[in-house]
Amino acid sequence: MRSFARHDDYDRSALPDGSLDPDPVQQFRSWLADAETAGLPEPNAMVLSTVDATGPTSRTVLLKGLIDGRFELVTNSGSRKGAALRRDGRVALLFPWYALQRQVLVDGDAAPAPEATSDDYWATRPRGSRIGAWASRQSAPIPDRAALDAAVAATEERFAGVEDVPRPSFWGAWLITPRRIEFWQGRPSRVHDRLVYLPDGDGWRIERLQP
């Protein structure tokens, strides 16, 4: 039986008491900027966990923005995650910045964004990504890659000469309102720093958790 006993000690940084911003979203922005500055690939990648009729499921998606303290993602409403979000808005996000020996964990509640928010993000997408969004019935079975390529070609033909491809009604943004945000910093000998923000009236309180 193969063993996974490899052990890398963590010693890059620390989270002293009182070192975090009172606002967890501002603290998140700071750590995201650190990940960008460090040159991490896809620093805005996050693991989105949802619950559907079969149980919990996770996948990696991209954070598209931070709007009024909420985390933004986009999806096809017919996809597995789209159906799960409609069924149960309770979600978890994980930002795994391994190279910095850091994680951010977010528990929150997802709700559809206003149409204008979806339109604003759609306007930033390259034309090819817009074509792809129209062509794919995300998560639906397809016989082979050739069928998918044919769907893309048919969509290209449909929008031939149209530079500003419109947003499909089945595609849009979701906003996740956090109710718990944990900042995790690896420390030597697995005695890690874990500081969590919890609601406290109109603001937040910070608690230190044992590793």
N, C-alpha and C positions, 0 to 999 in steps of 0.2 A: 504494500500500500504506500502510495506516495505521501511524503510528509511536507507540510507547508509551515515549517517551523522557523522560516527566515525571520530575523528580528532586526529592524533598523531603528536605532534610537533617534528620538526627535529632539533637536536642540537649536532650532533656527530662531525662535522668538518666545515671548511670554505675554501673558495678560495680567498685569498687576491689578490689584484692587483699585478701583477709581479711574482706570485707564480708558474706559469705553465712553463714547458719546452718550448723553442721556437719551437721544433718539436712535432707536435701533436701525432705522432705515438710513440715517446719516452714517452710522457705523458701517452698515453694509456697503454703502457707496465707497467709503474709504477702503474697505478690504477689496472690493471689486477693482478699484483703481490700482491697488497694489498688485493684483493678479494681472492686470493689463500691462503695468509697468514691467513686471517680471517676464513678460513675453509668453505667458501660458497660452497654449492653444485653446481657442473657444472659451475665454474666461467667463462668458455669460452662459455657458452650458449648465443645465441643472437637471437633476433627476426628479421627475414629477411622478408622485405616487397617488393613485386614485383607487376607488373601490367600485366594482361593478357587480353584476349578479353572480359571477363566479368567484369573487373575492378580491383581494388587493392585487394591483398590478403596477409596474413601474416602467418608465422609459425616459430617455434623455431628450430634452427639448431645449430651446433657447429662450432666455429671458429677453423680451423685446423692449421693455421699458419699466420705469418706476413712475407711477402716476398717483399723486396725492397719497403717498405712503403705501401704495398697493403694487404688487408684482404683476407684470403683464406678460401673457403668452398668447399665441394664436394657434388655431387649429381648424380643421374641417369638422363641422358639427356632426357628420356621419361617421367619423372615425371612432375607434374604440375609446380613446380618451375623451372625445367629444360626448359620446353617449354616457360615459361614466360621470363626467362633470355635470351633465344635466340630471343624472339620477341622484347623485350625492355630491354636494359641493365641498365636502370636507376633503382637503388635500394636504400633502406634505411635499416640500421642496428640499432638495439637498444640493448644495454647491460644493463639489469635492475638489478643492484646490490642493492636491497632493504634494505638488512641488514646494508649496509654502507651508506644508504640514498644518493645513487649516481646513476646517469645514464650517459651513453655515447651514443650520437646519431650521426650516420654517414650517410651522403648522398654521393652516389658515383656511379661509372659506372663499370659494370661487364663485363668481357671478359673471354673467355676460356683460361685456363692456358696452357703453353706448355706441350706436352705429357710427357716430362721428369719430370715435376712437379707432374703430376698425378701419374706417376710410383713411384716417391719417396714416396708419401704419401701412396699409395697402399701397398708398401713394409712394412709399419709399422702396417698394420691392422692384427688382429688375423685371423687365418684360418676360424673360424666360421663366422666372419664378411664378409670375402670374399665370402664364400658360400651363405650367405644371400643376398649379392649384386647381385650375378648371379641369384638366385632363384626368386627374386622379380622384377616384372614389376611395379615399384613404381607408385602409384596413379591410376593404372588400376583396374577396378572392379574385384572382385573375389567372388564366391558364398558363401564361408564359410571359417572358420579357417582350417578345415580339408584339403581343397584344397591347402592352403598356406603351411601347414605342408608337404603335399605330394610333392609339388614343391621343398621344401628344401631337402626332402629325395631323390628325383630324382637327384638333383644337387650333393648331397653327393655321390651318386652312380656314377655319371658321373666323378667325380674327385677322386674316390677311389684310394688311394695310391699316390696321388699327394699332396705333402706338400706345394709346392710353387704354389698355385692356381693363374693363370694369371689374369690380369686385363681385364674385359670386355670392348669392344669398346664403349659401351653405358654409361660408368661410368667415371667421371673425375672431375678435379678441376676447379674452377673458381676463378679469382682474381678481387677484387673490389678496384678500385683506388678512394680514397676519394677526394671529392671536397668541403666538409664542415664537420667539426667535432666539436660537442658541448659537453662540460663537464658540467654536472649539479650536484650541491651539495645542498642537502636540508638544509634549515636554519630555525630558529624559526619564527613563525608567518607568514609562507609562503613567507617570503622575501628571496627567494632562490638566490644562486649564479649560474649564467649562463655565461660561457665564451666560445666563439666560435672562431674556427680557420677558416679563409677564405683565399683563394689564393691571393698572393701578389707578382707578378713577379715570380721569381724562388723559392720563399719561402712562408711564411704564415704571416698573421697579426692576432692579437687576439683582439676581441671586447667583451665588457661586454654587456649582454642583460638584460633588465628589466624582473623581474620574472612574 
